[in-house]
Amino acid sequence: MGARSVVEVTREVTILAGKDKGKDTREQVLYVSTLVLDPAQANELLRIVRDYWGIEGGLHQRLDVTAREDTSRVRNRNSLLVLGMLRRTSMGIYENWKRQRKNQRQSTLMDFYDKMSAFNQRQAFDLLNPRPR
């Protein structure tokens, strides 16, 4: 079964940070489908595309960039599965931690990692140096 429809989507993005802050970019992307699409379905298709990129720009971006999932050298299928579940679980814990913070802007995933690292170091120190009772 071959391609039955092609849809062109124009994306406009404004860069919010960094050296190109405020710069607008525009790109046209083609989506090829085996479905026969009716022009009346355009809004539904646009919603599906936006939902996909919302996920890609949210969770997947954090997993790729901050959690460095793409740079992982693990190749064993079971290990990949377990690490993937642990990373996604830590994302859930992070989101809960972030909601409880007063300053949302200073509640990045790296801030969370730093806080958990300090907490775990404190626990390890307490194990090695018990306080007198």
MOUR-V234930 format. One record per residue. N is the residue number from 1. RES is the residue in one small letter. SS is DSSP state (hx for helix, st for strand, lp for the rest). PHI is phi in whole degrees, -180 to 180 (999 if undefined). D_FIRST is the distance of its C-alpha to the first C-alpha in Angstrom with 2 decimals. Layout:
BEGIN
n=(N;N)
res=(RES;RES)
ss=(SS;SS)
phi=(PHI;PHI)
d_first=(D_FIRST;D_FIRST)
END
This chain:
BEGIN
n=(1;2;3;4;5;6;7;8;9;10;11;12;13;14;15;16;17;18;19;20;21;22;23;24;25;26;27;28;29;30;31;32;33;34;35;36;37;38;39;40;41;42;43;44;45;46;47;48;49;50;51;52;53;54;55;56;57;58;59;60;61;62;63;64;65;66;67;68;69;70;71;72;73;74;75;76;77;78;79;80;81;82;83;84;85;86;87;88;89;90;91;92;93;94;95;96;97;98;99;100;101;102;103;104;105;106;107;108;109;110;111;112;113;114;115;116;117;118;119;120;121;122;123;124;125;126;127;128;129;130;131;132;133)
res=(m;g;a;r;s;v;v;e;v;t;r;e;v;t;i;l;a;g;k;d;k;g;k;d;t;r;e;q;v;l;y;v;s;t;l;v;l;d;p;a;q;a;n;e;l;l;r;i;v;r;d;y;w;g;i;e;g;g;l;h;q;r;l;d;v;t;a;r;e;d;t;s;r;v;r;n;r;n;s;l;l;v;l;g;m;l;r;r;t;s;m;g;i;y;e;n;w;k;r;q;r;k;n;q;r;q;s;t;l;m;d;f;y;d;k;m;s;a;f;n;q;r;q;a;f;d;l;l;n;p;r;p;r)
ss=(lp;lp;lp;lp;st;st;st;st;st;st;st;st;st;st;lp;lp;lp;lp;lp;lp;lp;lp;lp;st;st;st;st;st;st;st;st;st;st;lp;lp;lp;lp;lp;hx;hx;hx;hx;hx;hx;hx;hx;hx;hx;hx;hx;hx;hx;hx;hx;hx;hx;hx;hx;hx;hx;hx;hx;hx;hx;hx;lp;lp;lp;hx;hx;hx;lp;lp;lp;lp;lp;hx;hx;hx;hx;hx;hx;hx;hx;hx;hx;hx;hx;hx;hx;hx;hx;hx;hx;hx;hx;hx;hx;hx;lp;lp;lp;lp;hx;hx;hx;lp;lp;hx;hx;hx;hx;hx;hx;hx;hx;hx;hx;hx;hx;hx;hx;hx;hx;hx;hx;hx;hx;lp;lp;lp;lp;lp)
phi=(999;-97;-68;-114;-154;-132;-122;-103;-120;-100;-107;-118;-129;-108;-74;-97;-148;90;-66;-99;-52;89;-74;-100;-122;-141;-141;-110;-123;-105;-112;-106;-137;-87;-84;-88;-102;-97;-54;-69;-90;-58;-65;-67;-64;-61;-62;-63;-63;-65;-61;-61;-73;-65;-68;-61;-80;-100;-61;-64;-64;-66;-66;-72;-86;-80;-83;52;-64;-69;-92;-62;-97;-71;-121;-71;-58;-66;-64;-61;-62;-64;-62;-61;-66;-64;-63;-70;-65;-64;-64;-64;-64;-60;-60;-65;-60;-65;-62;-85;-81;-73;-102;-64;-70;-104;-131;-79;-62;-66;-60;-63;-60;-62;-64;-67;-63;-63;-62;-68;-63;-63;-63;-63;-62;-64;-67;-80;-128;-63;-78;-64;-100)
d_first=(0.00;3.78;6.99;8.55;11.92;14.47;17.67;20.85;23.38;26.90;28.73;32.50;34.39;38.16;39.41;41.96;43.78;44.80;45.88;43.26;44.21;43.71;41.38;38.43;35.08;32.22;28.71;25.55;22.28;18.74;16.16;12.50;10.32;7.05;9.91;11.75;15.12;18.45;21.31;23.34;21.25;22.34;25.14;23.09;20.55;23.62;25.16;22.21;22.33;26.13;26.13;23.98;26.33;29.33;28.58;27.87;31.10;33.13;32.86;30.65;32.88;35.94;34.53;33.54;36.67;39.53;38.63;37.30;34.41;32.45;35.55;36.02;36.60;35.99;33.44;34.21;31.53;34.22;36.19;33.20;32.58;36.28;36.71;33.71;35.26;38.66;37.47;35.78;38.90;41.08;39.05;39.85;43.50;43.53;42.24;45.00;47.57;46.57;46.97;50.52;51.53;53.68;52.32;48.52;48.43;50.20;47.95;45.27;43.57;45.95;48.89;47.67;47.40;50.88;52.34;50.92;52.13;55.62;55.62;54.68;57.24;59.85;59.03;59.25;62.54;63.90;63.04;64.93;67.78;68.52;70.73;74.12;74.54)
END
